[in-house]
């Protein structure tokens, strides 16, 4: 998936340069939660330092 296509998964859509910043570690907590919702990837996998020690949601 391209950066542009990934950005379009969000409402409102985000620019590919923003997605690139996320890939490079500049990922705000609220975006981690949005990405988790859109992709199904657990927040602890997306940002392990932010969510260290949290139990998995069931």
C-alpha distance matrix in Angstrom:
0.0 3.8 6.7 8.2 6.2 6.5 10.0 10.9 10.9 14.1 17.5 18.3 14.9 14.5 14.2 11.5 14.6 15.1 11.7 12.7 16.0 14.8 13.2 16.6 18.6 19.7 18.7 21.3 22.5 21.9 18.2 18.0 19.6 17.3 14.2 16.2 17.0 13.6 12.0 15.3 15.1 18.7 19.7 21.7 18.7 16.9 20.1 22.8 25.4 25.2 25.7 27.9 30.5 29.1 29.5 26.8 26.9 28.1
3.8 0.0 3.8 5.3 5.1 6.2 8.6 10.0 11.2 13.8 17.0 17.2 13.5 12.5 11.4 8.4 11.4 12.6 9.7 10.3 13.9 13.5 12.1 15.1 17.6 18.2 17.8 20.5 22.3 21.6 17.8 18.3 20.3 17.8 15.0 17.7 18.6 15.2 14.2 17.8 17.3 20.6 21.0 23.1 20.3 17.8 20.6 23.7 25.7 25.5 26.5 28.8 31.7 30.5 31.3 28.8 28.9 30.5
6.7 3.8 0.0 3.8 5.5 5.1 6.1 8.7 10.3 11.9 15.1 14.9 11.3 9.5 8.1 5.0 7.9 8.8 6.0 6.9 10.4 10.3 9.5 12.4 14.7 14.9 14.6 17.2 19.3 18.7 14.9 15.9 18.1 15.7 13.1 16.3 17.4 14.4 13.9 17.5 16.8 19.7 19.3 21.5 19.1 16.2 18.5 21.8 23.5 23.0 24.4 26.9 30.0 28.8 30.0 27.8 27.8 29.8
8.2 5.3 3.8 0.0 3.8 5.4 5.1 6.4 9.1 10.8 13.3 12.9 9.1 8.1 6.6 4.7 8.5 9.5 7.9 9.5 12.6 12.8 12.8 15.5 17.6 17.2 16.6 18.7 20.8 19.6 16.0 17.6 19.3 16.3 14.4 17.8 18.1 14.8 15.2 18.9 18.9 21.9 21.5 24.2 22.0 19.0 21.3 24.7 26.3 25.5 26.8 29.6 32.6 31.1 32.2 29.9 29.5 31.3
6.2 5.1 5.5 3.8 0.0 3.8 5.4 5.2 6.9 9.7 12.5 12.9 9.3 9.6 9.5 8.2 11.9 12.2 9.9 12.0 15.1 14.3 14.2 17.4 19.1 19.0 17.8 19.7 21.2 19.8 16.2 17.3 18.5 15.4 13.3 16.3 16.2 12.6 12.8 16.5 17.1 20.3 20.6 23.4 21.2 18.5 21.3 24.6 26.7 25.8 26.5 29.3 32.0 30.3 30.9 28.3 27.7 29.2
6.5 6.2 5.1 5.4 3.8 0.0 3.8 5.4 5.5 7.8 11.3 12.0 8.8 8.4 9.2 7.9 11.2 10.4 7.5 10.3 12.8 11.3 11.4 14.9 16.1 16.0 14.5 16.4 17.6 16.4 12.7 13.6 14.9 12.0 9.6 12.7 13.0 9.6 9.7 13.5 13.7 16.8 16.9 19.7 17.6 14.8 17.6 20.9 23.0 22.0 22.7 25.6 28.3 26.5 27.3 24.8 24.3 26.0
10.0 8.6 6.1 5.1 5.4 3.8 0.0 3.8 5.4 6.0 8.9 8.9 5.5 4.7 5.9 6.0 9.2 8.0 6.3 9.7 11.6 10.7 11.9 14.9 15.9 14.9 13.5 14.9 16.6 14.9 11.4 13.3 14.6 11.4 10.1 13.7 13.7 10.7 11.9 15.5 15.8 18.4 17.8 20.8 19.2 16.0 18.2 21.8 23.4 21.9 23.1 26.2 29.0 27.2 28.3 26.1 25.4 27.3
10.9 10.0 8.7 6.4 5.2 5.4 3.8 0.0 3.8 5.3 7.5 7.8 4.6 6.4 8.1 8.9 12.3 11.4 10.1 13.4 15.4 14.4 15.5 18.7 19.6 18.6 16.8 17.8 19.1 16.8 13.7 15.7 16.2 12.6 11.8 15.0 14.1 10.8 12.5 16.1 17.3 20.0 19.8 23.1 21.7 18.7 21.1 24.7 26.4 24.8 25.6 28.8 31.3 29.2 30.0 27.5 26.4 27.9
10.9 11.2 10.3 9.1 6.9 5.5 5.4 3.8 0.0 3.8 6.8 8.5 6.5 8.4 10.8 11.4 14.5 12.9 11.0 14.5 16.2 14.3 15.5 18.9 19.2 18.5 16.2 16.9 17.4 15.1 12.2 13.6 13.5 9.9 9.1 11.8 10.5 7.1 9.2 12.6 14.2 16.9 17.1 20.5 19.2 16.6 19.2 22.6 24.6 22.9 23.2 26.4 28.7 26.3 26.8 24.1 22.9 24.2
14.1 13.8 11.9 10.8 9.7 7.8 6.0 5.3 3.8 0.0 3.8 5.4 4.7 6.6 10.0 11.6 14.1 11.8 10.8 14.5 15.4 13.5 15.6 18.6 18.5 17.1 14.5 14.5 15.1 12.3 9.8 12.0 11.7 8.0 8.4 11.5 10.1 7.7 10.6 13.6 15.0 17.1 16.5 20.0 19.4 16.4 18.4 22.0 23.6 21.4 21.9 25.4 27.7 25.3 26.1 23.8 22.3 24.0
17.5 17.0 15.1 13.3 12.5 11.3 8.9 7.5 6.8 3.8 0.0 2.9 5.0 7.9 11.5 13.9 16.2 13.8 13.7 17.4 17.9 16.4 18.8 21.5 21.2 19.4 16.8 16.1 16.6 13.3 11.6 14.4 13.5 9.8 11.4 14.1 12.1 10.4 13.8 16.4 18.1 19.8 19.0 22.7 22.5 19.6 21.2 24.7 26.1 23.5 24.0 27.7 29.8 27.2 28.1 25.9 24.0 25.5
18.3 17.2 14.9 12.9 12.9 12.0 8.9 7.8 8.5 5.4 2.9 0.0 3.8 6.5 9.8 12.8 14.7 12.6 13.2 16.8 17.1 16.2 18.8 21.2 21.1 18.9 16.8 16.0 17.1 13.9 12.2 15.5 15.1 11.6 13.1 16.1 14.6 12.9 16.0 18.8 20.1 21.8 20.7 24.3 24.0 20.8 22.2 25.8 26.8 24.3 25.2 28.9 31.2 28.8 30.0 28.0 26.3 28.0
14.9 13.5 11.3 9.1 9.3 8.8 5.5 4.6 6.5 4.7 5.0 3.8 0.0 3.8 6.8 9.4 11.8 10.2 10.4 13.8 14.9 14.1 16.3 18.9 19.3 17.5 15.7 15.9 17.4 14.8 12.2 15.1 15.5 11.9 12.3 15.7 14.7 12.3 14.8 18.0 19.0 21.2 20.2 23.6 22.8 19.5 21.2 24.9 26.1 24.0 25.1 28.6 31.2 29.0 30.2 28.1 26.8 28.6
14.5 12.5 9.5 8.1 9.6 8.4 4.7 6.4 8.4 6.6 7.9 6.5 3.8 0.0 3.8 6.6 8.3 6.4 7.2 10.5 11.2 11.0 13.4 15.5 16.2 14.2 12.9 13.5 15.7 13.7 10.8 13.8 15.0 11.9 11.8 15.6 15.5 13.3 15.2 18.5 18.7 20.6 19.3 22.4 21.4 17.9 19.2 23.0 23.9 22.0 23.6 26.9 29.8 28.0 29.6 27.8 26.9 29.1
14.2 11.4 8.1 6.6 9.5 9.2 5.9 8.1 10.8 10.0 11.5 9.8 6.8 3.8 0.0 3.8 5.4 5.3 6.7 8.9 10.2 11.1 12.9 14.6 16.1 14.2 14.0 15.2 17.9 16.5 13.5 16.1 17.9 15.1 14.4 18.2 18.6 16.1 17.4 20.9 20.7 22.9 21.5 24.2 22.9 19.3 20.6 24.3 25.1 23.7 25.6 28.6 31.8 30.3 32.0 30.3 29.7 32.0
11.5 8.4 5.0 4.7 8.2 7.9 6.0 8.9 11.4 11.6 13.9 12.8 9.4 6.6 3.8 0.0 3.8 5.3 5.0 6.2 8.7 9.8 10.5 12.4 14.5 13.5 13.7 15.8 18.5 17.7 14.3 16.2 18.5 16.0 14.4 18.0 18.9 16.2 16.7 20.3 19.6 22.0 20.9 23.3 21.5 18.0 19.6 23.2 24.1 23.3 25.2 27.9 31.2 30.0 31.6 29.8 29.7 31.9
14.6 11.4 7.9 8.5 11.9 11.2 9.2 12.3 14.5 14.1 16.2 14.7 11.8 8.3 5.4 3.8 0.0 3.8 5.4 5.0 6.3 8.8 9.8 10.6 12.8 11.4 12.5 14.7 17.9 17.6 14.5 16.5 19.2 17.2 15.8 19.5 20.8 18.6 19.0 22.3 21.2 23.1 21.4 23.5 21.9 18.3 19.2 22.7 23.1 22.3 24.7 27.3 30.8 30.0 32.0 30.6 30.7 33.3
15.1 12.6 8.8 9.5 12.2 10.4 8.0 11.4 12.9 11.8 13.8 12.6 10.2 6.4 5.3 5.3 3.8 0.0 3.8 5.3 5.1 6.4 8.8 9.8 11.0 9.0 9.3 11.1 14.3 13.9 10.8 13.1 15.7 13.9 12.9 16.5 17.8 16.1 16.9 19.9 18.8 20.4 18.4 20.7 19.5 15.8 16.4 20.1 20.4 19.3 21.6 24.4 27.8 26.8 28.9 27.6 27.5 30.2
11.7 9.7 6.0 7.9 9.9 7.5 6.3 10.1 11.0 10.8 13.7 13.2 10.4 7.2 6.7 5.0 5.4 3.8 0.0 3.8 5.4 5.0 6.3 8.7 10.1 9.3 9.0 11.5 14.1 13.8 10.2 11.6 14.4 12.5 10.6 14.1 15.7 13.7 13.8 16.9 15.7 17.7 16.2 18.5 16.8 13.2 14.6 18.2 19.2 18.3 20.2 22.9 26.2 25.1 26.9 25.3 25.4 27.9
12.7 10.3 6.9 9.5 12.0 10.3 9.7 13.4 14.5 14.5 17.4 16.8 13.8 10.5 8.9 6.2 5.0 5.3 3.8 0.0 3.8 5.3 5.0 6.3 8.9 8.9 9.9 13.1 16.0 16.5 13.1 13.9 17.2 15.8 13.6 16.8 18.8 16.9 16.4 19.4 17.7 19.5 18.0 19.6 17.6 14.2 15.2 18.5 19.2 19.0 21.3 23.5 27.0 26.5 28.4 27.0 27.6 30.3
16.0 13.9 10.4 12.6 15.1 12.8 11.6 15.4 16.2 15.4 17.9 17.1 14.9 11.2 10.2 8.7 6.3 5.1 5.4 3.8 0.0 3.8 5.4 5.0 6.5 5.4 7.3 10.3 13.6 14.6 11.7 12.7 16.1 15.4 13.7 16.8 19.1 17.8 17.7 20.2 18.2 19.4 17.2 18.6 17.2 13.7 13.7 17.1 17.1 16.7 19.4 21.6 25.2 24.9 27.2 26.3 26.9 29.9
14.8 13.5 10.3 12.8 14.3 11.3 10.7 14.4 14.3 13.5 16.4 16.2 14.1 11.0 11.1 9.8 8.8 6.4 5.0 5.3 3.8 0.0 3.8 5.3 5.3 4.9 4.7 8.2 10.8 11.9 8.7 9.2 12.7 12.2 10.3 13.1 15.6 14.7 14.4 16.7 14.6 15.6 13.4 15.1 13.7 10.1 10.4 14.0 14.5 13.8 16.1 18.6 22.1 21.5 23.6 22.6 23.2 26.1
13.2 12.1 9.5 12.8 14.2 11.4 11.9 15.5 15.5 15.6 18.8 18.8 16.3 13.4 12.9 10.5 9.8 8.8 6.3 5.0 5.4 3.8 0.0 3.8 5.5 7.3 7.7 11.5 13.7 15.0 11.8 11.3 14.8 14.4 11.7 14.1 16.9 15.7 14.4 16.7 14.2 15.6 14.1 15.1 13.0 9.8 10.8 13.8 14.8 15.1 17.1 19.0 22.5 22.2 24.1 22.9 23.9 26.7
16.6 15.1 12.4 15.5 17.4 14.9 14.9 18.7 18.9 18.6 21.5 21.2 18.9 15.5 14.6 12.4 10.6 9.8 8.7 6.3 5.0 5.3 3.8 0.0 3.8 5.9 8.1 11.9 14.5 16.4 13.7 13.3 17.0 17.1 14.8 17.1 20.0 19.1 18.0 20.0 17.3 18.2 16.2 16.6 14.8 11.8 11.7 14.3 14.4 15.1 17.7 19.2 22.9 23.1 25.5 24.8 26.1 29.1
18.6 17.6 14.7 17.6 19.1 16.1 15.9 19.6 19.2 18.5 21.2 21.1 19.3 16.2 16.1 14.5 12.8 11.0 10.1 8.9 6.5 5.3 5.5 3.8 0.0 3.8 5.6 9.1 11.3 13.8 11.7 10.9 14.7 15.5 13.6 15.4 18.6 18.4 17.4 18.9 16.0 16.2 13.6 13.9 12.8 9.8 8.6 11.3 10.9 11.4 14.2 15.8 19.5 19.8 22.4 22.1 23.4 26.7
19.7 18.2 14.9 17.2 19.0 16.0 14.9 18.6 18.5 17.1 19.4 18.9 17.5 14.2 14.2 13.5 11.4 9.0 9.3 8.9 5.4 4.9 7.3 5.9 3.8 0.0 3.8 6.6 9.8 11.8 10.0 10.4 14.0 14.5 13.4 15.7 18.4 18.3 18.1 19.8 17.5 17.5 14.6 15.5 15.0 11.6 10.3 13.3 12.5 11.9 15.1 17.2 20.8 20.8 23.6 23.3 24.1 27.5
18.7 17.8 14.6 16.6 17.8 14.5 13.5 16.8 16.2 14.5 16.8 16.8 15.7 12.9 14.0 13.7 12.5 9.3 9.0 9.9 7.3 4.7 7.7 8.1 5.6 3.8 0.0 3.8 6.5 8.4 6.5 6.7 10.2 10.9 10.0 12.2 14.8 15.0 15.2 16.6 14.5 14.4 11.4 12.9 12.8 9.2 8.1 11.7 11.4 10.0 12.6 15.4 18.8 18.2 20.7 20.2 20.7 24.0
21.3 20.5 17.2 18.7 19.7 16.4 14.9 17.8 16.9 14.5 16.1 16.0 15.9 13.5 15.2 15.8 14.7 11.1 11.5 13.1 10.3 8.2 11.5 11.9 9.1 6.6 3.8 0.0 3.8 5.5 5.3 6.5 9.0 10.0 10.6 12.5 14.5 15.4 16.3 17.4 15.8 15.1 11.7 13.6 14.5 11.1 9.6 12.8 12.2 9.6 12.2 15.3 18.4 17.4 20.2 19.9 20.0 23.3
22.5 22.3 19.3 20.8 21.2 17.6 16.6 19.1 17.4 15.1 16.6 17.1 17.4 15.7 17.9 18.5 17.9 14.3 14.1 16.0 13.6 10.8 13.7 14.5 11.3 9.8 6.5 3.8 0.0 3.8 5.4 5.0 6.5 8.8 9.9 10.7 12.7 14.4 15.3 15.7 14.2 12.9 9.3 11.3 13.0 10.2 8.5 11.3 11.0 7.7 9.4 12.9 15.6 14.1 16.8 16.7 16.5 20.0
21.9 21.6 18.7 19.6 19.8 16.4 14.9 16.8 15.1 12.3 13.3 13.9 14.8 13.7 16.5 17.7 17.6 13.9 13.8 16.5 14.6 11.9 15.0 16.4 13.8 11.8 8.4 5.5 3.8 0.0 3.8 5.4 5.2 6.3 8.7 9.9 10.8 12.5 14.3 14.9 14.4 13.6 10.5 13.4 14.9 12.0 11.4 14.4 14.6 11.3 12.3 16.0 18.2 16.2 18.3 17.7 16.7 19.8
18.2 17.8 14.9 16.0 16.2 12.7 11.4 13.7 12.2 9.8 11.6 12.2 12.2 10.8 13.5 14.3 14.5 10.8 10.2 13.1 11.7 8.7 11.8 13.7 11.7 10.0 6.5 5.3 5.4 3.8 0.0 3.8 5.3 4.8 5.9 8.3 9.6 10.3 11.8 13.2 12.5 12.5 9.9 13.0 13.5 10.2 10.4 14.0 14.7 12.0 13.2 16.8 19.4 17.5 19.4 18.3 17.6 20.5
18.0 18.3 15.9 17.6 17.3 13.6 13.3 15.7 13.6 12.0 14.4 15.5 15.1 13.8 16.1 16.2 16.5 13.1 11.6 13.9 12.7 9.2 11.3 13.3 10.9 10.4 6.7 6.5 5.0 5.4 3.8 0.0 3.8 5.5 5.1 6.1 8.6 9.9 10.4 11.0 9.6 9.1 6.2 9.3 9.9 6.8 7.2 10.5 11.8 9.4 10.0 13.5 16.1 14.3 16.1 14.9 14.7 17.8
19.6 20.3 18.1 19.3 18.5 14.9 14.6 16.2 13.5 11.7 13.5 15.1 15.5 15.0 17.9 18.5 19.2 15.7 14.4 17.2 16.1 12.7 14.8 17.0 14.7 14.0 10.2 9.0 6.5 5.2 5.3 3.8 0.0 3.8 5.5 5.0 6.3 8.7 10.0 9.9 9.7 8.8 6.6 10.2 11.5 9.2 9.9 12.6 14.1 11.2 10.8 14.5 16.3 13.8 15.1 13.6 12.5 15.3
17.3 17.8 15.7 16.3 15.4 12.0 11.4 12.6 9.9 8.0 9.8 11.6 11.9 11.9 15.1 16.0 17.2 13.9 12.5 15.8 15.4 12.2 14.4 17.1 15.5 14.5 10.9 10.0 8.8 6.3 4.8 5.5 3.8 0.0 3.8 5.4 5.1 6.2 8.5 9.7 10.2 10.8 9.4 13.1 13.6 11.0 12.4 15.5 17.1 14.5 14.4 18.1 20.0 17.4 18.5 16.5 15.1 17.5
14.2 15.0 13.1 14.4 13.3 9.6 10.1 11.8 9.1 8.4 11.4 13.1 12.3 11.8 14.4 14.4 15.8 12.9 10.6 13.6 13.7 10.3 11.7 14.8 13.6 13.4 10.0 10.6 9.9 8.7 5.9 5.1 5.5 3.8 0.0 3.8 5.4 5.1 5.8 7.7 7.5 8.9 8.1 11.6 11.1 8.4 10.7 13.9 16.0 14.2 14.1 17.4 19.7 17.4 18.3 16.1 15.4 17.7
16.2 17.7 16.3 17.8 16.3 12.7 13.7 15.0 11.8 11.5 14.1 16.1 15.7 15.6 18.2 18.0 19.5 16.5 14.1 16.8 16.8 13.1 14.1 17.1 15.4 15.7 12.2 12.5 10.7 9.9 8.3 6.1 5.0 5.4 3.8 0.0 3.8 5.6 5.4 5.1 5.0 5.7 5.8 9.4 9.3 7.8 10.3 12.7 15.3 13.5 12.4 15.6 17.3 14.7 15.1 12.5 11.8 13.9
17.0 18.6 17.4 18.1 16.2 13.0 13.7 14.1 10.5 10.1 12.1 14.6 14.7 15.5 18.6 18.9 20.8 17.8 15.7 18.8 19.1 15.6 16.9 20.0 18.6 18.4 14.8 14.5 12.7 10.8 9.6 8.6 6.3 5.1 5.4 3.8 0.0 3.8 5.8 5.6 7.7 8.7 9.1 12.8 13.0 11.6 13.9 16.3 18.8 16.6 15.4 18.7 20.0 17.0 17.0 14.2 12.4 13.9
13.6 15.2 14.4 14.8 12.6 9.6 10.7 10.8 7.1 7.7 10.4 12.9 12.3 13.3 16.1 16.2 18.6 16.1 13.7 16.9 17.8 14.7 15.7 19.1 18.4 18.3 15.0 15.4 14.4 12.5 10.3 9.9 8.7 6.2 5.1 5.6 3.8 0.0 3.8 6.0 8.2 10.6 11.3 14.9 14.1 12.3 15.2 17.9 20.5 18.7 18.0 21.1 22.8 20.1 20.1 17.2 15.8 17.1
12.0 14.2 13.9 15.2 12.8 9.7 11.9 12.5 9.2 10.6 13.8 16.0 14.8 15.2 17.4 16.7 19.0 16.9 13.8 16.4 17.7 14.4 14.4 18.0 17.4 18.1 15.2 16.3 15.3 14.3 11.8 10.4 10.0 8.5 5.8 5.4 5.8 3.8 0.0 3.8 5.4 8.6 10.2 13.2 11.7 10.5 13.9 16.3 19.3 18.1 17.2 19.9 21.6 19.3 19.1 16.0 15.3 16.5
15.3 17.8 17.5 18.9 16.5 13.5 15.5 16.1 12.6 13.6 16.4 18.8 18.0 18.5 20.9 20.3 22.3 19.9 16.9 19.4 20.2 16.7 16.7 20.0 18.9 19.8 16.6 17.4 15.7 14.9 13.2 11.0 9.9 9.7 7.7 5.1 5.6 6.0 3.8 0.0 3.8 6.2 8.8 11.5 10.5 10.4 13.6 15.3 18.6 17.4 15.7 18.2 19.4 16.8 16.0 12.7 11.9 12.9
15.1 17.3 16.8 18.9 17.1 13.7 15.8 17.3 14.2 15.0 18.1 20.1 19.0 18.7 20.7 19.6 21.2 18.8 15.7 17.7 18.2 14.6 14.2 17.3 16.0 17.5 14.5 15.8 14.2 14.4 12.5 9.6 9.7 10.2 7.5 5.0 7.7 8.2 5.4 3.8 0.0 3.8 6.4 8.4 6.8 7.0 10.4 11.9 15.3 14.7 13.2 15.3 16.9 14.8 14.6 11.6 11.9 13.6
18.7 20.6 19.7 21.9 20.3 16.8 18.4 20.0 16.9 17.1 19.8 21.8 21.2 20.6 22.9 22.0 23.1 20.4 17.7 19.5 19.4 15.6 15.6 18.2 16.2 17.5 14.4 15.1 12.9 13.6 12.5 9.1 8.8 10.8 8.9 5.7 8.7 10.6 8.6 6.2 3.8 0.0 3.8 5.4 5.4 6.5 8.9 9.6 13.0 12.2 10.0 12.1 13.3 11.1 10.8 8.2 8.9 11.2
19.7 21.0 19.3 21.5 20.6 16.9 17.8 19.8 17.1 16.5 19.0 20.7 20.2 19.3 21.5 20.9 21.4 18.4 16.2 18.0 17.2 13.4 14.1 16.2 13.6 14.6 11.4 11.7 9.3 10.5 9.9 6.2 6.6 9.4 8.1 5.8 9.1 11.3 10.2 8.8 6.4 3.8 0.0 3.8 5.3 4.9 5.9 7.3 10.1 8.6 7.0 9.8 11.7 9.7 10.7 9.2 9.9 13.1
21.7 23.1 21.5 24.2 23.4 19.7 20.8 23.1 20.5 20.0 22.7 24.3 23.6 22.4 24.2 23.3 23.5 20.7 18.5 19.6 18.6 15.1 15.1 16.6 13.9 15.5 12.9 13.6 11.3 13.4 13.0 9.3 10.2 13.1 11.6 9.4 12.8 14.9 13.2 11.5 8.4 5.4 3.8 0.0 3.8 5.5 5.4 4.6 7.9 7.7 5.4 6.9 8.9 7.8 9.1 8.3 10.4 13.6
18.7 20.3 19.1 22.0 21.2 17.6 19.2 21.7 19.2 19.4 22.5 24.0 22.8 21.4 22.9 21.5 21.9 19.5 16.8 17.6 17.2 13.7 13.0 14.8 12.8 15.0 12.8 14.5 13.0 14.9 13.5 9.9 11.5 13.6 11.1 9.3 13.0 14.1 11.7 10.5 6.8 5.4 5.3 3.8 0.0 3.8 5.7 5.6 9.4 10.0 8.8 9.8 12.1 11.4 12.2 10.8 12.9 15.6
16.9 17.8 16.2 19.0 18.5 14.8 16.0 18.7 16.6 16.4 19.6 20.8 19.5 17.9 19.3 18.0 18.3 15.8 13.2 14.2 13.7 10.1 9.8 11.8 9.8 11.6 9.2 11.1 10.2 12.0 10.2 6.8 9.2 11.0 8.4 7.8 11.6 12.3 10.5 10.4 7.0 6.5 4.9 5.5 3.8 0.0 3.8 6.3 9.2 9.1 9.1 11.1 13.9 13.0 14.5 13.1 14.5 17.4
20.1 20.6 18.5 21.3 21.3 17.6 18.2 21.1 19.2 18.4 21.2 22.2 21.2 19.2 20.6 19.6 19.2 16.4 14.6 15.2 13.7 10.4 10.8 11.7 8.6 10.3 8.1 9.6 8.5 11.4 10.4 7.2 9.9 12.4 10.7 10.3 13.9 15.2 13.9 13.6 10.4 8.9 5.9 5.4 5.7 3.8 0.0 3.8 5.6 5.5 6.5 8.4 11.8 11.5 13.9 13.5 15.2 18.5
22.8 23.7 21.8 24.7 24.6 20.9 21.8 24.7 22.6 22.0 24.7 25.8 24.9 23.0 24.3 23.2 22.7 20.1 18.2 18.5 17.1 14.0 13.8 14.3 11.3 13.3 11.7 12.8 11.3 14.4 14.0 10.5 12.6 15.5 13.9 12.7 16.3 17.9 16.3 15.3 11.9 9.6 7.3 4.6 5.6 6.3 3.8 0.0 3.8 5.5 5.3 5.5 8.9 9.5 11.9 12.2 14.6 18.0
25.4 25.7 23.5 26.3 26.7 23.0 23.4 26.4 24.6 23.6 26.1 26.8 26.1 23.9 25.1 24.1 23.1 20.4 19.2 19.2 17.1 14.5 14.8 14.4 10.9 12.5 11.4 12.2 11.0 14.6 14.7 11.8 14.1 17.1 16.0 15.3 18.8 20.5 19.3 18.6 15.3 13.0 10.1 7.9 9.4 9.2 5.6 3.8 0.0 3.8 5.6 5.3 9.1 10.5 13.6 14.7 17.0 20.6
25.2 25.5 23.0 25.5 25.8 22.0 21.9 24.8 22.9 21.4 23.5 24.3 24.0 22.0 23.7 23.3 22.3 19.3 18.3 19.0 16.7 13.8 15.1 15.1 11.4 11.9 10.0 9.6 7.7 11.3 12.0 9.4 11.2 14.5 14.2 13.5 16.6 18.7 18.1 17.4 14.7 12.2 8.6 7.7 10.0 9.1 5.5 5.5 3.8 0.0 3.8 5.9 9.2 9.5 12.8 13.9 15.4 19.1
25.7 26.5 24.4 26.8 26.5 22.7 23.1 25.6 23.2 21.9 24.0 25.2 25.1 23.6 25.6 25.2 24.7 21.6 20.2 21.3 19.4 16.1 17.1 17.7 14.2 15.1 12.6 12.2 9.4 12.3 13.2 10.0 10.8 14.4 14.1 12.4 15.4 18.0 17.2 15.7 13.2 10.0 7.0 5.4 8.8 9.1 6.5 5.3 5.6 3.8 0.0 3.8 6.3 5.8 9.0 10.2 11.9 15.6
27.9 28.8 26.9 29.6 29.3 25.6 26.2 28.8 26.4 25.4 27.7 28.9 28.6 26.9 28.6 27.9 27.3 24.4 22.9 23.5 21.6 18.6 19.0 19.2 15.8 17.2 15.4 15.3 12.9 16.0 16.8 13.5 14.5 18.1 17.4 15.6 18.7 21.1 19.9 18.2 15.3 12.1 9.8 6.9 9.8 11.1 8.4 5.5 5.3 5.9 3.8 0.0 3.8 5.7 8.9 10.8 13.4 16.9
30.5 31.7 30.0 32.6 32.0 28.3 29.0 31.3 28.7 27.7 29.8 31.2 31.2 29.8 31.8 31.2 30.8 27.8 26.2 27.0 25.2 22.1 22.5 22.9 19.5 20.8 18.8 18.4 15.6 18.2 19.4 16.1 16.3 20.0 19.7 17.3 20.0 22.8 21.6 19.4 16.9 13.3 11.7 8.9 12.1 13.9 11.8 8.9 9.1 9.2 6.3 3.8 0.0 3.8 6.5 9.5 12.2 15.4
29.1 30.5 28.8 31.1 30.3 26.5 27.2 29.2 26.3 25.3 27.2 28.8 29.0 28.0 30.3 30.0 30.0 26.8 25.1 26.5 24.9 21.5 22.2 23.1 19.8 20.8 18.2 17.4 14.1 16.2 17.5 14.3 13.8 17.4 17.4 14.7 17.0 20.1 19.3 16.8 14.8 11.1 9.7 7.8 11.4 13.0 11.5 9.5 10.5 9.5 5.8 5.7 3.8 0.0 3.8 6.5 8.7 12.0
29.5 31.3 30.0 32.2 30.9 27.3 28.3 30.0 26.8 26.1 28.1 30.0 30.2 29.6 32.0 31.6 32.0 28.9 26.9 28.4 27.2 23.6 24.1 25.5 22.4 23.6 20.7 20.2 16.8 18.3 19.4 16.1 15.1 18.5 18.3 15.1 17.0 20.1 19.1 16.0 14.6 10.8 10.7 9.1 12.2 14.5 13.9 11.9 13.6 12.8 9.0 8.9 6.5 3.8 0.0 3.8 6.4 9.1
26.8 28.8 27.8 29.9 28.3 24.8 26.1 27.5 24.1 23.8 25.9 28.0 28.1 27.8 30.3 29.8 30.6 27.6 25.3 27.0 26.3 22.6 22.9 24.8 22.1 23.3 20.2 19.9 16.7 17.7 18.3 14.9 13.6 16.5 16.1 12.5 14.2 17.2 16.0 12.7 11.6 8.2 9.2 8.3 10.8 13.1 13.5 12.2 14.7 13.9 10.2 10.8 9.5 6.5 3.8 0.0 3.8 6.3
26.9 28.9 27.8 29.5 27.7 24.3 25.4 26.4 22.9 22.3 24.0 26.3 26.8 26.9 29.7 29.7 30.7 27.5 25.4 27.6 26.9 23.2 23.9 26.1 23.4 24.1 20.7 20.0 16.5 16.7 17.6 14.7 12.5 15.1 15.4 11.8 12.4 15.8 15.3 11.9 11.9 8.9 9.9 10.4 12.9 14.5 15.2 14.6 17.0 15.4 11.9 13.4 12.2 8.7 6.4 3.8 0.0 3.8
28.1 30.5 29.8 31.3 29.2 26.0 27.3 27.9 24.2 24.0 25.5 28.0 28.6 29.1 32.0 31.9 33.3 30.2 27.9 30.3 29.9 26.1 26.7 29.1 26.7 27.5 24.0 23.3 20.0 19.8 20.5 17.8 15.3 17.5 17.7 13.9 13.9 17.1 16.5 12.9 13.6 11.2 13.1 13.6 15.6 17.4 18.5 18.0 20.6 19.1 15.6 16.9 15.4 12.0 9.1 6.3 3.8 0.0
